[in-house]
Amino acid sequence: MRRKRDRADYSDIPHVDANFFKEVHIRWPERKKQVTLRIDPDVIEFFKKQGKGYQSMINAVLRKYVEAHGQ
């Protein structure tokens, strides 16, 4: 059972009403491109051991690399 002091404080979050959703523009992420990629066996096994979503994790690692080294 959670104690009161363990509850998150949401008091700093602004109120969102129906008007907010009338003005929101949803920006969907770009569609991913399917590729064939040769990866060392130990590297792919490392990511597979992380569990479900390992391909998305590989994508996230590659994205961080691109961001760090400029596009």
mmCIF file of the N, C-alpha and C atoms, coordinates in Angstrom:
data_MODEL
# 
_entry.id   MODEL 
# 
loop_
_atom_site.group_PDB 
_atom_site.id 
_atom_site.type_symbol 
_atom_site.label_atom_id 
_atom_site.label_alt_id 
_atom_site.label_comp_id 
_atom_site.label_asym_id 
_atom_site.label_entity_id 
_atom_site.label_seq_id 
_atom_site.pdbx_PDB_ins_code 
_atom_site.Cartn_x 
_atom_site.Cartn_y 
_atom_site.Cartn_z 
_atom_site.occupancy 
_atom_site.B_iso_or_equiv 
_atom_site.pdbx_formal_charge 
_atom_site.auth_seq_id 
_atom_site.auth_comp_id 
_atom_site.auth_asym_id 
_atom_site.auth_atom_id 
_atom_site.pdbx_PDB_model_num 
ATOM 1   N N  . MET A 1 1  ? 0.833   -1.173  0.000   1.00 0.00 ? 1  MET A N  1 
ATOM 2   C CA . MET A 1 1  ? 0.000   0.000   0.000   1.00 0.00 ? 1  MET A CA 1 
ATOM 3   C C  . MET A 1 1  ? 0.886   1.249   0.000   1.00 0.00 ? 1  MET A C  1 
ATOM 4   N N  . ARG A 1 2  ? 0.569   2.209   -0.867  1.00 0.00 ? 2  ARG A N  1 
ATOM 5   C CA . ARG A 1 2  ? 1.359   3.429   -0.972  1.00 0.00 ? 2  ARG A CA 1 
ATOM 6   C C  . ARG A 1 2  ? 0.976   4.418   0.117   1.00 0.00 ? 2  ARG A C  1 
ATOM 7   N N  . ARG A 1 3  ? 1.961   5.074   0.640   1.00 0.00 ? 3  ARG A N  1 
ATOM 8   C CA . ARG A 1 3  ? 1.719   6.128   1.605   1.00 0.00 ? 3  ARG A CA 1 
ATOM 9   C C  . ARG A 1 3  ? 1.565   7.451   0.877   1.00 0.00 ? 3  ARG A C  1 
ATOM 10  N N  . LYS A 1 4  ? 0.926   8.409   1.513   1.00 0.00 ? 4  LYS A N  1 
ATOM 11  C CA . LYS A 1 4  ? 0.673   9.708   0.885   1.00 0.00 ? 4  LYS A CA 1 
ATOM 12  C C  . LYS A 1 4  ? 1.956   10.363  0.393   1.00 0.00 ? 4  LYS A C  1 
ATOM 13  N N  . ARG A 1 5  ? 3.022   10.285  1.144   1.00 0.00 ? 5  ARG A N  1 
ATOM 14  C CA . ARG A 1 5  ? 4.251   10.969  0.749   1.00 0.00 ? 5  ARG A CA 1 
ATOM 15  C C  . ARG A 1 5  ? 4.903   10.333  -0.475  1.00 0.00 ? 5  ARG A C  1 
ATOM 16  N N  . ASP A 1 6  ? 4.493   9.122   -0.850  1.00 0.00 ? 6  ASP A N  1 
ATOM 17  C CA . ASP A 1 6  ? 5.045   8.451   -2.023  1.00 0.00 ? 6  ASP A CA 1 
ATOM 18  C C  . ASP A 1 6  ? 4.327   8.843   -3.311  1.00 0.00 ? 6  ASP A C  1 
ATOM 19  N N  . ARG A 1 7  ? 3.239   9.583   -3.203  1.00 0.00 ? 7  ARG A N  1 
ATOM 20  C CA . ARG A 1 7  ? 2.459   9.952   -4.389  1.00 0.00 ? 7  ARG A CA 1 
ATOM 21  C C  . ARG A 1 7  ? 3.143   11.078  -5.148  1.00 0.00 ? 7  ARG A C  1 
ATOM 22  N N  . ALA A 1 8  ? 3.015   11.045  -6.460  1.00 0.00 ? 8  ALA A N  1 
ATOM 23  C CA . ALA A 1 8  ? 3.604   12.094  -7.292  1.00 0.00 ? 8  ALA A CA 1 
ATOM 24  C C  . ALA A 1 8  ? 2.827   13.395  -7.127  1.00 0.00 ? 8  ALA A C  1 
ATOM 25  N N  . ASP A 1 9  ? 3.535   14.500  -7.230  1.00 0.00 ? 9  ASP A N  1 
ATOM 26  C CA . ASP A 1 9  ? 2.923   15.822  -7.128  1.00 0.00 ? 9  ASP A CA 1 
ATOM 27  C C  . ASP A 1 9  ? 2.702   16.369  -8.532  1.00 0.00 ? 9  ASP A C  1 
ATOM 28  N N  . TYR A 1 10 ? 1.455   16.490  -8.946  1.00 0.00 ? 10 TYR A N  1 
ATOM 29  C CA . TYR A 1 10 ? 1.109   16.972  -10.277 1.00 0.00 ? 10 TYR A CA 1 
ATOM 30  C C  . TYR A 1 10 ? 0.665   18.437  -10.258 1.00 0.00 ? 10 TYR A C  1 
ATOM 31  N N  . SER A 1 11 ? 0.877   19.143  -9.172  1.00 0.00 ? 11 SER A N  1 
ATOM 32  C CA . SER A 1 11 ? 0.353   20.499  -9.029  1.00 0.00 ? 11 SER A CA 1 
ATOM 33  C C  . SER A 1 11 ? 0.978   21.491  -10.009 1.00 0.00 ? 11 SER A C  1 
ATOM 34  N N  . ASP A 1 12 ? 2.162   21.199  -10.544 1.00 0.00 ? 12 ASP A N  1 
ATOM 35  C CA . ASP A 1 12 ? 2.808   22.127  -11.469 1.00 0.00 ? 12 ASP A CA 1 
ATOM 36  C C  . ASP A 1 12 ? 2.409   21.899  -12.926 1.00 0.00 ? 12 ASP A C  1 
ATOM 37  N N  . ILE A 1 13 ? 1.579   20.912  -13.191 1.00 0.00 ? 13 ILE A N  1 
ATOM 38  C CA . ILE A 1 13 ? 1.125   20.617  -14.550 1.00 0.00 ? 13 ILE A CA 1 
ATOM 39  C C  . ILE A 1 13 ? -0.089  21.479  -14.859 1.00 0.00 ? 13 ILE A C  1 
ATOM 40  N N  . PRO A 1 14 ? -0.041  22.256  -15.959 1.00 0.00 ? 14 PRO A N  1 
ATOM 41  C CA . PRO A 1 14 ? -1.175  23.127  -16.276 1.00 0.00 ? 14 PRO A CA 1 
ATOM 42  C C  . PRO A 1 14 ? -2.428  22.327  -16.626 1.00 0.00 ? 14 PRO A C  1 
ATOM 43  N N  . HIS A 1 15 ? -3.573  22.929  -16.359 1.00 0.00 ? 15 HIS A N  1 
ATOM 44  C CA . HIS A 1 15 ? -4.846  22.292  -16.676 1.00 0.00 ? 15 HIS A CA 1 
ATOM 45  C C  . HIS A 1 15 ? -5.017  22.211  -18.193 1.00 0.00 ? 15 HIS A C  1 
ATOM 46  N N  . VAL A 1 16 ? -5.470  21.096  -18.684 1.00 0.00 ? 16 VAL A N  1 
ATOM 47  C CA . VAL A 1 16 ? -5.716  20.900  -20.116 1.00 0.00 ? 16 VAL A CA 1 
ATOM 48  C C  . VAL A 1 16 ? -7.209  20.673  -20.298 1.00 0.00 ? 16 VAL A C  1 
ATOM 49  N N  . ASP A 1 17 ? -7.823  21.528  -21.109 1.00 0.00 ? 17 ASP A N  1 
ATOM 50  C CA . ASP A 1 17 ? -9.256  21.382  -21.358 1.00 0.00 ? 17 ASP A CA 1 
ATOM 51  C C  . ASP A 1 17 ? -9.497  20.985  -22.817 1.00 0.00 ? 17 ASP A C  1 
ATOM 52  N N  . ALA A 1 18 ? -10.756 20.916  -23.218 1.00 0.00 ? 18 ALA A N  1 
ATOM 53  C CA . ALA A 1 18 ? -11.115 20.480  -24.574 1.00 0.00 ? 18 ALA A CA 1 
ATOM 54  C C  . ALA A 1 18 ? -10.542 21.406  -25.640 1.00 0.00 ? 18 ALA A C  1 
ATOM 55  N N  . ASN A 1 19 ? -10.392 22.690  -25.342 1.00 0.00 ? 19 ASN A N  1 
ATOM 56  C CA . ASN A 1 19 ? -9.830  23.628  -26.317 1.00 0.00 ? 19 ASN A CA 1 
ATOM 57  C C  . ASN A 1 19 ? -8.393  23.288  -26.687 1.00 0.00 ? 19 ASN A C  1 
ATOM 58  N N  . PHE A 1 20 ? -7.660  22.753  -25.749 1.00 0.00 ? 20 PHE A N  1 
ATOM 59  C CA . PHE A 1 20 ? -6.283  22.350  -26.021 1.00 0.00 ? 20 PHE A CA 1 
ATOM 60  C C  . PHE A 1 20 ? -6.242  21.369  -27.196 1.00 0.00 ? 20 PHE A C  1 
ATOM 61  N N  . PHE A 1 21 ? -7.127  20.399  -27.190 1.00 0.00 ? 21 PHE A N  1 
ATOM 62  C CA . PHE A 1 21 ? -7.117  19.370  -28.226 1.00 0.00 ? 21 PHE A CA 1 
ATOM 63  C C  . PHE A 1 21 ? -7.642  19.876  -29.562 1.00 0.00 ? 21 PHE A C  1 
ATOM 64  N N  . LYS A 1 22 ? -8.384  20.979  -29.552 1.00 0.00 ? 22 LYS A N  1 
ATOM 65  C CA . LYS A 1 22 ? -8.855  21.562  -30.810 1.00 0.00 ? 22 LYS A CA 1 
ATOM 66  C C  . LYS A 1 22 ? -7.715  22.242  -31.554 1.00 0.00 ? 22 LYS A C  1 
ATOM 67  N N  . GLU A 1 23 ? -6.715  22.695  -30.809 1.00 0.00 ? 23 GLU A N  1 
ATOM 68  C CA . GLU A 1 23 ? -5.617  23.447  -31.402 1.00 0.00 ? 23 GLU A CA 1 
ATOM 69  C C  . GLU A 1 23 ? -4.342  22.624  -31.589 1.00 0.00 ? 23 GLU A C  1 
ATOM 70  N N  . VAL A 1 24 ? -4.326  21.410  -31.118 1.00 0.00 ? 24 VAL A N  1 
ATOM 71  C CA . VAL A 1 24 ? -3.137  20.574  -31.198 1.00 0.00 ? 24 VAL A CA 1 
ATOM 72  C C  . VAL A 1 24 ? -2.951  20.040  -32.613 1.00 0.00 ? 24 VAL A C  1 
ATOM 73  N N  . HIS A 1 25 ? -1.716  20.060  -33.058 1.00 0.00 ? 25 HIS A N  1 
ATOM 74  C CA . HIS A 1 25 ? -1.369  19.453  -34.344 1.00 0.00 ? 25 HIS A CA 1 
ATOM 75  C C  . HIS A 1 25 ? -0.485  18.250  -34.052 1.00 0.00 ? 25 HIS A C  1 
ATOM 76  N N  . ILE A 1 26 ? -0.969  17.096  -34.406 1.00 0.00 ? 26 ILE A N  1 
ATOM 77  C CA . ILE A 1 26 ? -0.219  15.871  -34.139 1.00 0.00 ? 26 ILE A CA 1 
ATOM 78  C C  . ILE A 1 26 ? 0.849   15.711  -35.211 1.00 0.00 ? 26 ILE A C  1 
ATOM 79  N N  . ARG A 1 27 ? 2.062   15.470  -34.765 1.00 0.00 ? 27 ARG A N  1 
ATOM 80  C CA . ARG A 1 27 ? 3.165   15.224  -35.692 1.00 0.00 ? 27 ARG A CA 1 
ATOM 81  C C  . ARG A 1 27 ? 3.599   13.779  -35.510 1.00 0.00 ? 27 ARG A C  1 
ATOM 82  N N  . TRP A 1 28 ? 3.231   12.953  -36.458 1.00 0.00 ? 28 TRP A N  1 
ATOM 83  C CA . TRP A 1 28 ? 3.581   11.540  -36.397 1.00 0.00 ? 28 TRP A CA 1 
ATOM 84  C C  . TRP A 1 28 ? 5.036   11.360  -36.798 1.00 0.00 ? 28 TRP A C  1 
ATOM 85  N N  . PRO A 1 29 ? 5.716   10.397  -36.187 1.00 0.00 ? 29 PRO A N  1 
ATOM 86  C CA . PRO A 1 29 ? 7.106   10.155  -36.578 1.00 0.00 ? 29 PRO A CA 1 
ATOM 87  C C  . PRO A 1 29 ? 7.167   9.624   -38.011 1.00 0.00 ? 29 PRO A C  1 
ATOM 88  N N  . GLU A 1 30 ? 8.301   9.873   -38.645 1.00 0.00 ? 30 GLU A N  1 
ATOM 89  C CA . GLU A 1 30 ? 8.464   9.362   -40.000 1.00 0.00 ? 30 GLU A CA 1 
ATOM 90  C C  . GLU A 1 30 ? 8.412   7.840   -39.986 1.00 0.00 ? 30 GLU A C  1 
ATOM 91  N N  . ARG A 1 31 ? 7.933   7.312   -41.089 1.00 0.00 ? 31 ARG A N  1 
ATOM 92  C CA . ARG A 1 31 ? 7.875   5.859   -41.229 1.00 0.00 ? 31 ARG A CA 1 
ATOM 93  C C  . ARG A 1 31 ? 9.301   5.324   -41.319 1.00 0.00 ? 31 ARG A C  1 
ATOM 94  N N  . LYS A 1 32 ? 9.555   4.243   -40.645 1.00 0.00 ? 32 LYS A N  1 
ATOM 95  C CA . LYS A 1 32 ? 10.897  3.658   -40.665 1.00 0.00 ? 32 LYS A CA 1 
ATOM 96  C C  . LYS A 1 32 ? 11.131  2.929   -41.990 1.00 0.00 ? 32 LYS A C  1 
ATOM 97  N N  . LYS A 1 33 ? 12.378  2.876   -42.390 1.00 0.00 ? 33 LYS A N  1 
ATOM 98  C CA . LYS A 1 33 ? 12.755  2.217   -43.633 1.00 0.00 ? 33 LYS A CA 1 
ATOM 99  C C  . LYS A 1 33 ? 13.343  0.846   -43.302 1.00 0.00 ? 33 LYS A C  1 
ATOM 100 N N  . GLN A 1 34 ? 12.854  -0.171  -43.961 1.00 0.00 ? 34 GLN A N  1 
ATOM 101 C CA . GLN A 1 34 ? 13.363  -1.519  -43.735 1.00 0.00 ? 34 GLN A CA 1 
ATOM 102 C C  . GLN A 1 34 ? 14.659  -1.700  -44.502 1.00 0.00 ? 34 GLN A C  1 
ATOM 103 N N  . VAL A 1 35 ? 15.687  -2.194  -43.811 1.00 0.00 ? 35 VAL A N  1 
ATOM 104 C CA . VAL A 1 35 ? 16.994  -2.424  -44.430 1.00 0.00 ? 35 VAL A CA 1 
ATOM 105 C C  . VAL A 1 35 ? 17.530  -3.783  -44.004 1.00 0.00 ? 35 VAL A C  1 
ATOM 106 N N  . THR A 1 36 ? 18.493  -4.248  -44.748 1.00 0.00 ? 36 THR A N  1 
ATOM 107 C CA . THR A 1 36 ? 19.237  -5.447  -44.362 1.00 0.00 ? 36 THR A CA 1 
ATOM 108 C C  . THR A 1 36 ? 20.594  -4.970  -43.889 1.00 0.00 ? 36 THR A C  1 
ATOM 109 N N  . LEU A 1 37 ? 20.992  -5.429  -42.708 1.00 0.00 ? 37 LEU A N  1 
ATOM 110 C CA . LEU A 1 37 ? 22.212  -4.939  -42.089 1.00 0.00 ? 37 LEU A CA 1 
ATOM 111 C C  . LEU A 1 37 ? 22.982  -6.113  -41.517 1.00 0.00 ? 37 LEU A C  1 
ATOM 112 N N  . ARG A 1 38 ? 24.270  -6.170  -41.777 1.00 0.00 ? 38 ARG A N  1 
ATOM 113 C CA . ARG A 1 38 ? 25.111  -7.227  -41.212 1.00 0.00 ? 38 ARG A CA 1 
ATOM 114 C C  . ARG A 1 38 ? 25.711  -6.727  -39.898 1.00 0.00 ? 38 ARG A C  1 
ATOM 115 N N  . ILE A 1 39 ? 25.415  -7.451  -38.834 1.00 0.00 ? 39 ILE A N  1 
ATOM 116 C CA . ILE A 1 39 ? 25.872  -7.062  -37.496 1.00 0.00 ? 39 ILE A CA 1 
ATOM 117 C C  . ILE A 1 39 ? 26.626  -8.243  -36.888 1.00 0.00 ? 39 ILE A C  1 
ATOM 118 N N  . ASP A 1 40 ? 27.722  -7.956  -36.203 1.00 0.00 ? 40 ASP A N  1 
ATOM 119 C CA . ASP A 1 40 ? 28.489  -9.021  -35.552 1.00 0.00 ? 40 ASP A CA 1 
ATOM 120 C C  . ASP A 1 40 ? 27.589  -9.812  -34.611 1.00 0.00 ? 40 ASP A C  1 
ATOM 121 N N  . PRO A 1 41 ? 27.778  -11.139 -34.578 1.00 0.00 ? 41 PRO A N  1 
ATOM 122 C CA . PRO A 1 41 ? 26.908  -11.994 -33.749 1.00 0.00 ? 41 PRO A CA 1 
ATOM 123 C C  . PRO A 1 41 ? 26.835  -11.576 -32.282 1.00 0.00 ? 41 PRO A C  1 
ATOM 124 N N  . ASP A 1 42 ? 27.970  -11.198 -31.687 1.00 0.00 ? 42 ASP A N  1 
ATOM 125 C CA . ASP A 1 42 ? 27.950  -10.821 -30.271 1.00 0.00 ? 42 ASP A CA 1 
ATOM 126 C C  . ASP A 1 42 ? 27.168  -9.529  -30.039 1.00 0.00 ? 42 ASP A C  1 
ATOM 127 N N  . VAL A 1 43 ? 27.197  -8.637  -31.014 1.00 0.00 ? 43 VAL A N  1 
ATOM 128 C CA . VAL A 1 43 ? 26.473  -7.373  -30.885 1.00 0.00 ? 43 VAL A CA 1 
ATOM 129 C C  . VAL A 1 43 ? 24.969  -7.628  -30.943 1.00 0.00 ? 43 VAL A C  1 
ATOM 130 N N  . ILE A 1 44 ? 24.530  -8.404  -31.928 1.00 0.00 ? 44 ILE A N  1 
ATOM 131 C CA . ILE A 1 44 ? 23.084  -8.667  -32.051 1.00 0.00 ? 44 ILE A CA 1 
ATOM 132 C C  . ILE A 1 44 ? 22.581  -9.465  -30.858 1.00 0.00 ? 44 ILE A C  1 
ATOM 133 N N  . GLU A 1 45 ? 23.387  -10.375 -30.349 1.00 0.00 ? 45 GLU A N  1 
ATOM 134 C CA . GLU A 1 45 ? 22.984  -11.148 -29.171 1.00 0.00 ? 45 GLU A CA 1 
ATOM 135 C C  . GLU A 1 45 ? 22.838  -10.251 -27.948 1.00 0.00 ? 45 GLU A C  1 
ATOM 136 N N  . PHE A 1 46 ? 23.729  -9.273  -27.815 1.00 0.00 ? 46 PHE A N  1 
ATOM 137 C CA . PHE A 1 46 ? 23.616  -8.330  -26.709 1.00 0.00 ? 46 PHE A CA 1 
ATOM 138 C C  . PHE A 1 46 ? 22.257  -7.640  -26.743 1.00 0.00 ? 46 PHE A C  1 
ATOM 139 N N  . PHE A 1 47 ? 21.874  -7.130  -27.909 1.00 0.00 ? 47 PHE A N  1 
ATOM 140 C CA . PHE A 1 47 ? 20.602  -6.426  -28.013 1.00 0.00 ? 47 PHE A CA 1 
ATOM 141 C C  . PHE A 1 47 ? 19.417  -7.370  -27.838 1.00 0.00 ? 47 PHE A C  1 
ATOM 142 N N  . LYS A 1 48 ? 19.498  -8.567  -28.380 1.00 0.00 ? 48 LYS A N  1 
ATOM 143 C CA . LYS A 1 48 ? 18.391  -9.524  -28.231 1.00 0.00 ? 48 LYS A CA 1 
ATOM 144 C C  . LYS A 1 48 ? 18.189  -9.897  -26.765 1.00 0.00 ? 48 LYS A C  1 
ATOM 145 N N  . LYS A 1 49 ? 19.261  -9.980  -26.006 1.00 0.00 ? 49 LYS A N  1 
ATOM 146 C CA . LYS A 1 49 ? 19.150  -10.314 -24.585 1.00 0.00 ? 49 LYS A CA 1 
ATOM 147 C C  . LYS A 1 49 ? 18.439  -9.225  -23.796 1.00 0.00 ? 49 LYS A C  1 
ATOM 148 N N  . GLN A 1 50 ? 18.360  -8.022  -24.353 1.00 0.00 ? 50 GLN A N  1 
ATOM 149 C CA . GLN A 1 50 ? 17.663  -6.927  -23.676 1.00 0.00 ? 50 GLN A CA 1 
ATOM 150 C C  . GLN A 1 50 ? 16.149  -7.139  -23.696 1.00 0.00 ? 50 GLN A C  1 
ATOM 151 N N  . GLY A 1 51 ? 15.695  -8.035  -24.568 1.00 0.00 ? 51 GLY A N  1 
ATOM 152 C CA . GLY A 1 51 ? 14.277  -8.363  -24.597 1.00 0.00 ? 51 GLY A CA 1 
ATOM 153 C C  . GLY A 1 51 ? 13.532  -7.735  -25.756 1.00 0.00 ? 51 GLY A C  1 
ATOM 154 N N  . LYS A 1 52 ? 12.222  -7.760  -25.622 1.00 0.00 ? 52 LYS A N  1 
ATOM 155 C CA . LYS A 1 52 ? 11.337  -7.233  -26.664 1.00 0.00 ? 52 LYS A CA 1 
ATOM 156 C C  . LYS A 1 52 ? 11.687  -5.786  -26.983 1.00 0.00 ? 52 LYS A C  1 
ATOM 157 N N  . GLY A 1 53 ? 11.673  -5.460  -28.254 1.00 0.00 ? 53 GLY A N  1 
ATOM 158 C CA . GLY A 1 53 ? 11.986  -4.101  -28.677 1.00 0.00 ? 53 GLY A CA 1 
ATOM 159 C C  . GLY A 1 53 ? 13.466  -3.877  -28.951 1.00 0.00 ? 53 GLY A C  1 
ATOM 160 N N  . TYR A 1 54 ? 14.223  -4.951  -29.106 1.00 0.00 ? 54 TYR A N  1 
ATOM 161 C CA . TYR A 1 54 ? 15.662  -4.795  -29.302 1.00 0.00 ? 54 TYR A CA 1 
ATOM 162 C C  . TYR A 1 54 ? 15.990  -4.056  -30.599 1.00 0.00 ? 54 TYR A C  1 
ATOM 163 N N  . GLN A 1 55 ? 15.155  -4.198  -31.636 1.00 0.00 ? 55 GLN A N  1 
ATOM 164 C CA . GLN A 1 55 ? 15.408  -3.478  -32.886 1.00 0.00 ? 55 GLN A CA 1 
ATOM 165 C C  . GLN A 1 55 ? 15.212  -1.975  -32.693 1.00 0.00 ? 55 GLN A C  1 
ATOM 166 N N  . SER A 1 56 ? 14.202  -1.603  -31.919 1.00 0.00 ? 56 SER A N  1 
ATOM 167 C CA . SER A 1 56 ? 13.996  -0.188  -31.612 1.00 0.00 ? 56 SER A CA 1 
ATOM 168 C C  . SER A 1 56 ? 15.153  0.350   -30.784 1.00 0.00 ? 56 SER A C  1 
ATOM 169 N N  . MET A 1 57 ? 15.710  -0.481  -29.921 1.00 0.00 ? 57 MET A N  1 
ATOM 170 C CA . MET A 1 57 ? 16.847  -0.065  -29.114 1.00 0.00 ? 57 MET A CA 1 
ATOM 171 C C  . MET A 1 57 ? 18.073  0.168   -29.999 1.00 0.00 ? 57 MET A C  1 
ATOM 172 N N  . ILE A 1 58 ? 18.285  -0.709  -30.974 1.00 0.00 ? 58 ILE A N  1 
ATOM 173 C CA . ILE A 1 58 ? 19.384  -0.514  -31.915 1.00 0.00 ? 58 ILE A CA 1 
ATOM 174 C C  . ILE A 1 58 ? 19.191  0.799   -32.664 1.00 0.00 ? 58 ILE A C  1 
ATOM 175 N N  . ASN A 1 59 ? 17.967  1.069   -33.097 1.00 0.00 ? 59 ASN A N  1 
ATOM 176 C CA . ASN A 1 59 ? 17.668  2.324   -33.785 1.00 0.00 ? 59 ASN A CA 1 
ATOM 177 C C  . ASN A 1 59 ? 17.977  3.522   -32.884 1.00 0.00 ? 59 ASN A C  1 
ATOM 178 N N  . ALA A 1 60 ? 17.605  3.439   -31.621 1.00 0.00 ? 60 ALA A N  1 
ATOM 179 C CA . ALA A 1 60 ? 17.849  4.542   -30.684 1.00 0.00 ? 60 ALA A CA 1 
ATOM 180 C C  . ALA A 1 60 ? 19.346  4.783   -30.487 1.00 0.00 ? 60 ALA A C  1 
ATOM 181 N N  . VAL A 1 61 ? 20.119  3.715   -30.403 1.00 0.00 ? 61 VAL A N  1 
ATOM 182 C CA . VAL A 1 61 ? 21.575  3.841   -30.257 1.00 0.00 ? 61 VAL A CA 1 
ATOM 183 C C  . VAL A 1 61 ? 22.171  4.492   -31.500 1.00 0.00 ? 61 VAL A C  1 
ATOM 184 N N  . LEU A 1 62 ? 21.729  4.065   -32.667 1.00 0.00 ? 62 LEU A N  1 
ATOM 185 C CA . LEU A 1 62 ? 22.227  4.659   -33.908 1.00 0.00 ? 62 LEU A CA 1 
ATOM 186 C C  . LEU A 1 62 ? 21.826  6.130   -34.016 1.00 0.00 ? 62 LEU A C  1 
ATOM 187 N N  . ARG A 1 63 ? 20.612  6.459   -33.595 1.00 0.00 ? 63 ARG A N  1 
ATOM 188 C CA . ARG A 1 63 ? 20.159  7.850   -33.633 1.00 0.00 ? 63 ARG A CA 1 
ATOM 189 C C  . ARG A 1 63 ? 21.032  8.727   -32.734 1.00 0.00 ? 63 ARG A C  1 
ATOM 190 N N  . LYS A 1 64 ? 21.327  8.251   -31.517 1.00 0.00 ? 64 LYS A N  1 
ATOM 191 C CA . LYS A 1 64 ? 22.182  9.017   -30.607 1.00 0.00 ? 64 LYS A CA 1 
ATOM 192 C C  . LYS A 1 64 ? 23.572  9.221   -31.207 1.00 0.00 ? 64 LYS A C  1 
ATOM 193 N N  . TYR A 1 65 ? 24.091  8.234   -31.900 1.00 0.00 ? 65 TYR A N  1 
ATOM 194 C CA . TYR A 1 65 ? 25.387  8.355   -32.556 1.00 0.00 ? 65 TYR A CA 1 
ATOM 195 C C  . TYR A 1 65 ? 25.343  9.451   -33.619 1.00 0.00 ? 65 TYR A C  1 
ATOM 196 N N  . VAL A 1 66 ? 24.290  9.435   -34.429 1.00 0.00 ? 66 VAL A N  1 
ATOM 197 C CA . VAL A 1 66 ? 24.135  10.446  -35.479 1.00 0.00 ? 66 VAL A CA 1 
ATOM 198 C C  . VAL A 1 66 ? 24.038  11.831  -34.857 1.00 0.00 ? 66 VAL A C  1 
ATOM 199 N N  . GLU A 1 67 ? 23.250  11.975  -33.794 1.00 0.00 ? 67 GLU A N  1 
ATOM 200 C CA . GLU A 1 67 ? 23.099  13.268  -33.124 1.00 0.00 ? 67 GLU A CA 1 
ATOM 201 C C  . GLU A 1 67 ? 24.421  13.761  -32.547 1.00 0.00 ? 67 GLU A C  1 
ATOM 202 N N  . ALA A 1 68 ? 25.207  12.847  -32.015 1.00 0.00 ? 68 ALA A N  1 
ATOM 203 C CA . ALA A 1 68 ? 26.479  13.217  -31.409 1.00 0.00 ? 68 ALA A CA 1 
ATOM 204 C C  . ALA A 1 68 ? 27.538  13.612  -32.446 1.00 0.00 ? 68 ALA A C  1 
ATOM 205 N N  . HIS A 1 69 ? 27.389  13.079  -33.645 1.00 0.00 ? 69 HIS A N  1 
ATOM 206 C CA . HIS A 1 69 ? 28.391  13.315  -34.685 1.00 0.00 ? 69 HIS A CA 1 
ATOM 207 C C  . HIS A 1 69 ? 27.892  14.217  -35.803 1.00 0.00 ? 69 HIS A C  1 
ATOM 208 N N  . GLY A 1 70 ? 26.747  14.826  -35.601 1.00 0.00 ? 70 GLY A N  1 
ATOM 209 C CA . GLY A 1 70 ? 26.192  15.735  -36.602 1.00 0.00 ? 70 GLY A CA 1 
ATOM 210 C C  . GLY A 1 70 ? 25.571  14.984  -37.751 1.00 0.00 ? 70 GLY A C  1 
ATOM 211 N N  . GLN A 1 71 ? 24.520  15.593  -38.284 1.00 0.00 ? 71 GLN A N  1 
ATOM 212 C CA . GLN A 1 71 ? 23.824  14.925  -39.392 1.00 0.00 ? 71 GLN A CA 1 
ATOM 213 C C  . GLN A 1 71 ? 24.406  15.346  -40.656 1.00 0.00 ? 71 GLN A C  1 
# 
